[in-house]
Amino acid sequence: QVQLQESGPGLVKPSQTLSLTCTVSGGSITTNSYYWSWIRQPPGKGLEWMGAIANGDRTYYSPSQRGRTSISRDTSKNQFTLQLSSVTPEDTAVYYCADDLGHWGQGTLVTISS
């Protein structure tokens, strides 16, 4: 069974870059799914799709982050990563990684605070 697990710092200072990694187990990042996505949920708000990386390393981003998002993957480690630059407290959220077959990680809370 495919499992996804997010990892990264739980606290990031304003103006810095948030970096998270999603490790995929029980399947291959190159064959098990086509799109690998990052989604977040700010406190008290709904889910927000941030972007995805597809086979062939094509990337797709939500315009709401205004060009601050970058998604990449390391097929040798079966991982894909999220980087969000110039963070503000409004970027505080639970961040999830997911594939397009309904598998999600458990989520990781990232707080933006000095």
Secondary structure, DSSP 4 states (H G I P E B T S, - for coil): --EEEEES-SEE-TTS-EEEEEEEESS-TTTS-SEEEEEEE-TTS--EEEEEEETTS-EEE-GGGTT-EEEEEETTTTEEEEEE-S--GGG-EEEEEEETTS-B---EEEEE--
